[in-house]
Amino acid sequence: LRGIHDLKLQQLGNVNLFVGDNNSGKTTVLEAVALFCRPLDPWEWLSVARGRVVKSSRESRLEGVRWLFPQDDAVVDDPYYKGQVRIDGRGEFPCLEAAARFAGFEVDEDESPSTSSGWDDEEDEEESDSSAFDEDEEQCSPTGTPVMRGAEITLSARVPPDGHCLLNEFELIEDERLARREPPREPRLEVVSITPFSHRVEQLQISQLSEATLTQRASNVLECVSLIDPRIRELEIISRRGVRSTLWVRHEATGYSPLYTLGDGVRRVLAMALGLIDAQNGVLLIDEIETAIHKDALVGVFQWLVREARHFNVQLFATTHSLEAVDAVLMAQMDEPDQLVAFHLPEHGKGQPKRFSGELLDNLRFDRGLDIR
């Protein structure tokens, strides 16, 4: 996947922390877990592919998906690029292998199917039109007809007990939206991914807070947010003048205030709390777990995450560059150190990671003062 080859992560825990140099593949590991949890879902592949792209980017969805695949010997501009990804796993989730094949092609623009109907991406309303076709970059066939690129993508999942394969195939045409007409395919495990920028996607948080309120879990979320600012008394979804809803807080000092007027730390912790509850009986992935959180609040926030992850049966995977975050996660897991595992990924994704159990990590950090990063 991307630049990672033959990487094995063995004896995972309830809390899994990934450290390593820049470009060692920490984020890619989280992406692999997300894809393994929903191996037959085209939308998950699209979501992971664009997870690293800012919303104003003009990068096409097709190119984003292509760059999930290995590029070792590929010609960057080859419209007929072919690639394959395979992710194996063992656990309670009934999937043994997730695989995908990418086969590029070219098609005349007047022959490409219209796939814009049926699109149901709620977040797309937040995007600028990154898929607009740039006339200055049009390519033409020998007959003068504009040429568009596409790919046939085949997803497969090998499932127990006999290891037979389930398939799902779809076509992705450059600069055209994918029509999503079929329901989610099994096998499928709840998975929530939190990037370093997820706390700025307010519409997603509104949806998650609505669900938490309906299931009487909003108090759990408020408890976590209060660790950053104990003066926050309530979380509200408010629509002024009947237009688009926004998130507000009732604050001891300022009264009712839009969430965006508060610091990134509050918004970041809110995103993590909502994501954890949304991932019940599944997996929560947090990239750069320390982002926007002051070091003095790290232990309290991580203690909440570890405790609530047990309560909601959620397995945590997180990356970090921060030694303070490593120590805070370790302190949050002091009562069950065997459930914490840290992996130091090898440089550039080549070779095998170093695995540190919670007890070993405790000895290395607090007794010997060593830096595992």
Secondary structure by P-SEA (a helix, b strand, c coil): ccccccccccccccbbbbbbcccccaaaaaaaaaaaaccccaaaaaaaaaccccccccccaaaaaaacccccccccccccccbbbbbbbbccccccccbbbbbbbccccccccccccccccccccccccccccccccccccccccbbbbbbbbbbbbbbcccbbbbbbbbbbcccbbbbbcccccccccbbbbbccccccaaaaaaaaaaaaaaacaaaaaaaaaaaacccccbbbbbbccccbbbbbbbcccccccccccccaaaaaaaaaaaaaaaaccbbbbbccccccccccaaaaaaaaaaaaaaaabbbbbbccccaaaaaaaaaaaccccccbbbbbcccccccbbbbbcaaaaaaaccccccccc
